């Protein structure tokens, strides 16, 4: 039986913590779908196509991983992909209550869904996309928080598209 897991998120941008979890999931599942939510309600710094490109660069053709954007209920997306496992990351105890609520909500919408929680490795536990975005706004150093190819991509975007201090394009 082919086991498919979905690792959903906004990935605005993908971080070394995300990549750490993806790499470990590849060792457990036959296919890991990194599902990038359009999620305009969060007002992402990077548009969907840019976030998809950053993930593809970070994965560097990693076997067993697919990258796909989605703009529907996650429970429905999982059903469409034939997956009954969602992957979520937990950095701190403060993440748990929110993630538990999401897990129960998704299962109420799709009873076949289970959620597995992964902790990032200790060296990545402090990293979040929101922290990275805050540093980007002030032209700070993010090379230790995101994959090198993603860092270069963001630097190129900031240079060619003239992202201002507010992070808008």
N, C-alpha and C positions, 0 to 999 in steps of 0.2 A: 504494500500500500504506500503510495506516494504522499509524504507528509509535507503540507504547505503551511507556513506560518506567515502572518502579516505583522509587520512592524510599522504601525501608523504614526504619523506626526506631522507637524508643520515643517520641521527641519529648516529653520530660518535663522542661521544656516546650520548645516550638519556639523557636528562637533566630533572631537576624538572620543568622547563618551558614547555617542551614538555608534560610531564605527566599531568601538570595542564590543558593544552588545551585538551588532550585526555579525562580526567575526565569530563570536561564540555561538550564535544561533545557527550559523552555517554548519557547524559541527554536530548539530542536533537534528535539524530538519533537512529534507531533500531540497526544498525551495524556500527561500525567504523573500517575500515581496515587501520592499520598502515602499509603503503607500504614503504619498505626499499629499496632504490635505490642501485644497485650494484655500480654504479658511480665511476669507476676506474679513471676517469679523475681528480677527486678531490684528489686522492692518500690518501684514508682513513687510519687512524691510526689502525683501527680494521677491520678485514675482515668481509665479509657479514655474515657468520655464527656466529661470535662473536657479531656483532651488533644485529642480530635477537635474540640471547640468552639474551643479556642485556635487550632488550625490554620485552621479556617474563618474565624475573625476575622482572622487574619494575612493570609490570602489575599485577603480582601475581594472575593470573586467573580472571582478571576483566571481568565481564559479558558484552557481547555486543561488545567485541573487538577481532579482528583477527589480526594476524601479518603475513606478507608475504613479501618476497623479490621479486624484479622485475628488469628486464634488457631490457626494451623496452620503447617506448614513453609512457609517463604518460597518454596521451589522449586515447591511445589504451588500456592500462591497465584498465582505468576506464570503457571503453566500455565492455571489457571482464568480468568485475565484476558487470556490471549492475548498475553502479553508475553514477549520474550526478552532484555530489557535491564533490569539492575538498576543503580541509581545509588547510589553511596556517596561520602561526603565524607572527605577526608584533610586534617587540620589540620597534622600534623607527621609526620616520618619514623617516630616511635614508633607511629603508627596503622597504618602500612603492613603490618607483619607480620600483625597480627590481621585486617585487612581482606583481605589476600591469602588467608589460610586460609579465611575465610568465603566468598570468591569461588570458590575451588576446591571447597569443600564443596557449595555450591549447584549448581555445574556438574556435580558427581558425581551429584547427585540429579535434575538436569534438564539433560541435555547441550545443550539448545538455549539455555541461559542464558549471557549474557555480562555482565560487570560493568564499568561505566565509573566511573572515579574522578574526582571534581572537587575541586579545592582551593577553599576559600572565598576571597573577596577578602581582601587583606592586613588591612584594618581589622577583619575578623571572625575572623581566624585564631586568636585567643586564647580565643574563646568556646566553651564547651561547656555542655550541659544540666546536667552535674554541678556545674560552677562556679556556674551560675545558681541551682541548688537550694541550694547552700551559702550563697549570699548571701541568698536568701529566708529561710532559717531564722533568720538574724540581723537580719532587717528592713533589709537593705542596699539600695542603689540598683541596680536592674537595667534602668532605662529605656533605657540605651545598648546593652543586650545582647539585648533582645527587642523585637518589634514593639510599637508604642504600644498597640494594642488588646489585646494579650496582657498587657502590663504592667497596664493598667486592670482586666482580667478577674481577674488574680491578686490585685490589691489588693482587689477586691470579694470574692473568695473568702475571703481572709484576714480580712476584716472581718465577713462574714456567717456563715462557718462556724467561726470561732474557731480557725484553725490555730495550734498552739502552736509554741514555739521548736524543738521536735524535728521539725517538719514534718508531724506526724500530724494526721489530721482526726478 
